[in-house]
Amino acid sequence: MVYLRVNELLKEKNKSKYWLIKNMEGSYQAISRLINNETIAIHFDTIDKICDLLDCEPGDLFKKTN
C-alpha cells in the first residue's frame, strides 16, 4: 500500500494542517482527506503544490508499506 507522508512532513517543517489547507487554496474537505490518507487519487498539480509549500521532492511525499 502506498500512502502520503504529509503529516510527517508537516511535523518536520513545524507547520500545521491548518497552514497547509489555507495555502493549498482548495476545499477543506479535499485537503483534509489527502492529509489523512483517505483519498484514492491525487493530481500531479496537487503533488507539485504540496512539494512547493513543504520544500520537498515528490518522492518525499510517498511511502510504500507491505
HELIX and SHEET records of a PDB file:
HELIX    1   1 VAL A    6  GLU A   12  1                                   7    
HELIX    2   2 LYS A   17  MET A   24  1                                   8    
HELIX    3   3 TYR A   28  ILE A   35  1                                   8    
HELIX    4   4 PHE A   44  LEU A   54  1                                  11    
HELIX    5   5 PRO A   58  LEU A   61  1                                   4    
SHEET    1   A 2 VAL A   2  LEU A   4  0                                        
SHEET    2   A 2 PHE A  62  LYS A  64 -1                                        
END                                                                             
